[in-house]
Amino acid sequence: MREAVIVDAVRTPLGKGKPSGTLSGWHPADLLAHVLGAIVERTGVDARTIDDVIVGCVSQIGEQSFNVARNAVLAAGFPVTVPATTVDRQCGSSQQAVHFAAQGIMAGAYDIVIAAGVESMSRVPMFSSAAGKDPSGPGVARRFEEGLVPQGISAELIAARWGFGRDDLDEFAARSHQRAAASSDRGDIVPTRIHRGDGSTGDIVVTDEGVRPQTTAASIAHLGPAFRTDEYARRFPEIGWHITAANSSQISDGAAGVLLAERSVAERLGLRVRAVVRAFSVVGDDPLLMLTGVIPATRKALASAGLTIDDVDVFEVNEAFAPVVLAWQREMKADPERVNVAGGAIANGHPLGASGAKLLGSLVNELERRDGRWGLQTICEGGGMANATIIERVR
């Protein structure tokens, strides 16, 4: 039986998604090319043997349009014979890229694949791909007559339904920063030089720009709600308005990539096998709550792998908003000391299309650091979807 294995996982440090951010001077195709080149250099794989490059990217417009994956492959200097494609499953885009890569390997269509993701949110702002138009259409409007809501409102609804107060969310956010700051030795980060808009370059960065080690629940308690409007306040009187910029994920720039191979091929080529992809799932869920899909996705992946929640050594649950992880944790009865042990998107950022691959790199590294066996990652996605992936570390 063919097995899909993880050979390596790398990423850039994450820059703040604004014009002054450390990575804002990089064209997204070049930023992704930087990661692709690092994968080849670190592993020693011959780029000519790569069967496909599958890349997650959400805002496929402007500099991220016309198949950013193929442009990055060419920018990285790969042989022109290496194909590439770009996929969009919203925030889980590069996790879906990993799934497609693993499925292709297991089915016999591929031997060696790079699954990756990129998002330059400073250069290609969130929602810009809608180009001022309604992406949902009248059919969705007829089905959901009261209207769907932005993710920030969904997060507020989750906090209200599960009974999380402002203190709960701010304490979780502060813990994310503190854990990220304490996990400075990240073997997956590729040193990345600052590029400026005038064409000059600056220092090499190796740390995430958004981490604030001194963050406490008290230091962010003064922030007001980020998504409150009179319209939503009238429609949802149960909302407590606890979601702020500090307990939400950070807008970021970054790229990440994972080299996967069929196990016997990797062993024949002398590539290090770090983990095996054992199970994956994708689900749809309530598009109003939108962000709760991580719960059924986790259950589905665990059932596929024949595991229980207690079997898993390390979890990565994307910190889109604090209540998403807290609700998942409560429903799954997961040990908080195994969840996002190196912090998450609240601290180090959420470069949309790159986040799934970024989480997988963190998961592999933490399993190795803790001498664990099983790891699970899951990520909520726009429209009410979620992916989950289970890996087994090779010791």
Buried (B, 14 or more C-beta within 10 A) or exposed (E): EEBBBBBBBBBBBBBBBBEEBBBBBBBBBBBBBBBBBBBBEBBEBEBEEBBBBBBBBBBBBBBBBEBBBBBBBBBBEBEEEBBBEBBBBBBBBBBBBBBBBBBBBBEEEBBBBBBBBBBBBBBBBEEBBEEEEEEBEEEBEEEEEEEBBBBBBBBBBBBBEBEBEBEBBBBBBBBBBBBBBEBEEBEBBBEBBBBEEEEEEEEEBEBBBBBBEEBBBEBBEEBEBBBBEEEBEEEBEEBBBBBBBBBBBBBBBBBBBBBBBBBEBBEEBEBBBBBBBBBBBBBEBEBBBBBBBBBBBBBBBBEBBEBEBEEBBBBBBBBBBBBBBBBBBBBBEBEEEBBBBBBBBBBBBBBBBBBBBBBBBBBBBBBBBBEBBBBBBBBBBBBBBBBBBBBBBBE
